[in-house]
Amino acid sequence: MASAPALSALIAIKLLKQRPSLANWLGIAATSSALALIALN
């Protein structure tokens, strides 16, 4: 469930062909890295 916001943002970027702000990219990266850390532990 925690990956839903990051995945929906990435899908929206691809479908709408918009350029996200730096804050959006940082949020996606933080969420993805947190999920990777959880998966590896």
VEXLOKOL-673046 format. One record per atom (N, C-alpha, C, CB): atom name; residue number from 1; x, y, z. Coordinates in steps of 0.2 Angstrom, whole numbers, plus 5000, padded with zeros to 4 digits. Each point is the difference from the previous one (the first is absolute). Glycine has a CB too. Layout:
N
<CA,NUM,<X,Y,Z>>
...
! end
This chain:
41
<N,1,<5004,4994,5000>>
<CA,1,<4996,5006,5000>>
<C,1,<5004,5006,5000>>
<CB,1,<4991,4994,5006>>
<N,2,<5015,5006,4997>>
<CA,2,<5004,5006,5000>>
<C,2,<5003,5002,4993>>
<CB,2,<5003,4997,5012>>
<N,3,<4997,4998,4984>>
<CA,3,<5003,5002,4993>>
<C,3,<4995,5003,4995>>
<CB,3,<5008,4990,5002>>
<N,4,<4985,5010,5000>>
<CA,4,<4995,5003,4996>>
<C,4,<5001,5007,4998>>
<CB,4,<4993,4992,5006>>
<N,5,<5009,5013,4999>>
<CA,5,<5001,5007,4997>>
<C,5,<5006,5000,4996>>
<CB,5,<4995,5004,5011>>
<N,6,<5010,4993,4990>>
<CA,6,<5006,5001,4995>>
<C,6,<4998,4997,4994>>
<CB,6,<5008,4999,5009>>
<N,7,<4989,4995,4990>>
<CA,7,<4999,4997,4994>>
<C,7,<4995,5004,4996>>
<CB,7,<5002,4989,5005>>
<N,8,<4993,5014,4999>>
<CA,8,<4995,5004,4996>>
<C,8,<5003,5006,4997>>
<CB,8,<4991,4995,5008>>
<N,9,<5013,5008,4996>>
<CA,9,<5004,5006,4997>>
<C,9,<5004,4998,4994>>
<CB,9,<5001,5005,5012>>
<N,10,<5003,4989,4988>>
<CA,10,<5003,4999,4994>>
<C,10,<4996,4998,4994>>
<CB,10,<5009,4995,5008>>
<N,11,<4985,5002,4994>>
<CA,11,<4996,4998,4994>>
<C,11,<4997,5007,4997>>
<CB,11,<4997,4989,5005>>
<N,12,<5001,5016,5000>>
<CA,12,<4997,5006,4997>>
<C,12,<5006,5004,4997>>
<CB,12,<4992,5000,5009>>
<N,13,<5014,5000,4993>>
<CA,13,<5005,5003,4996>>
<C,13,<5001,4997,4993>>
<CB,13,<5006,5002,5011>>
<N,14,<4993,4992,4988>>
<CA,14,<5001,4996,4994>>
<C,14,<4994,5002,4995>>
<CB,14,<5007,4991,5006>>
<N,15,<4987,5008,4997>>
<CA,15,<4994,5001,4996>>
<C,15,<4998,5008,4998>>
<CB,15,<4996,4990,5006>>
<N,16,<5006,5014,4999>>
<CA,16,<4998,5007,4999>>
<C,16,<5006,5004,4997>>
<CB,16,<4992,4999,5009>>
<N,17,<5014,4998,4990>>
<CA,17,<5006,5002,4997>>
<C,17,<5002,5007,5004>>
<CB,17,<4997,4994,4989>>
<N,18,<5002,5006,5017>>
<CA,18,<5002,5007,5004>>
<C,18,<5007,4999,5003>>
<CB,18,<4987,5002,5002>>
<N,19,<5016,5004,5000>>
<CA,19,<5006,5000,5003>>
<C,19,<4999,5001,5007>>
<CB,19,<5006,5004,4990>>
<N,20,<4995,4991,5015>>
<CA,20,<4999,5002,5007>>
<C,20,<5006,5004,5003>>
<CB,20,<4994,4989,5001>>
<N,21,<5004,5014,5004>>
<CA,21,<5005,5005,5004>>
<C,21,<5005,4996,5003>>
<CB,21,<4991,5009,5001>>
<N,22,<5014,4994,5002>>
<CA,22,<5005,4997,5004>>
<C,22,<4998,4997,5006>>
<CB,22,<5008,5008,4995>>
<N,23,<4987,4995,5008>>
<CA,23,<4997,4997,5006>>
<C,23,<4996,4994,4999>>
<CB,23,<4999,5011,5004>>
<N,24,<4998,4988,4990>>
<CA,24,<4996,4994,4998>>
<C,24,<5005,4994,4999>>
<CB,24,<4991,5007,4995>>
<N,25,<5015,4995,5001>>
<CA,25,<5005,4995,4999>>
<C,25,<5003,4997,5007>>
<CB,25,<5002,5005,4989>>
<N,26,<4999,5000,5015>>
<CA,26,<5003,4998,5007>>
<C,26,<4995,4996,5004>>
<CB,26,<5007,5011,5000>>
<N,27,<4987,4990,5000>>
<CA,27,<4995,4996,5003>>
<C,27,<4999,4993,4997>>
<CB,27,<4994,5011,5003>>
<N,28,<5007,4989,4991>>
<CA,28,<5000,4993,4996>>
<C,28,<5006,4996,5002>>
<CB,28,<4993,5005,4991>>
<N,29,<5012,4999,5009>>
<CA,29,<5007,4996,5002>>
<C,29,<5000,4998,5007>>
<CB,29,<5006,5007,4992>>
<N,30,<4991,4997,5013>>
<CA,30,<5000,4998,5007>>
<C,30,<4995,4994,5001>>
<CB,30,<5003,5012,5003>>
<N,31,<4992,4989,4994>>
<CA,31,<4995,4994,5001>>
<C,31,<5003,4994,4997>>
<CB,31,<4990,5008,4999>>
<N,32,<5013,4992,4995>>
<CA,32,<5003,4994,4997>>
<C,32,<5006,4997,5004>>
<CB,32,<4996,5005,4989>>
<N,33,<5008,5000,5014>>
<CA,33,<5005,4997,5003>>
<C,33,<4998,4997,5007>>
<CB,33,<5007,5009,4995>>
<N,34,<4988,4994,5008>>
<CA,34,<4997,4997,5006>>
<C,34,<4997,4993,4999>>
<CB,34,<4998,5012,5004>>
<N,35,<4999,4988,4991>>
<CA,35,<4997,4993,4998>>
<C,35,<5005,4995,4999>>
<CB,35,<4990,5006,4995>>
<N,36,<5016,4996,5001>>
<CA,36,<5005,4996,4999>>
<C,36,<5004,4997,5007>>
<CB,36,<5001,5006,4988>>
<N,37,<4999,4999,5016>>
<CA,37,<5003,4998,5007>>
<C,37,<4996,4995,5004>>
<CB,37,<5006,5012,5000>>
<N,38,<4987,4990,4999>>
<CA,38,<4996,4995,5004>>
<C,38,<5000,4993,4997>>
<CB,38,<4993,5010,5003>>
<N,39,<5007,4990,4990>>
<CA,39,<5000,4993,4997>>
<C,39,<5007,4996,5001>>
<CB,39,<4993,5005,4991>>
<N,40,<5012,4999,5010>>
<CA,40,<5007,4997,5001>>
<C,40,<5001,4997,5007>>
<CB,40,<5004,5007,4991>>
<N,41,<4992,4996,5014>>
<CA,41,<5001,4998,5007>>
<C,41,<4995,4994,5002>>
<CB,41,<5004,5012,5002>>
! end
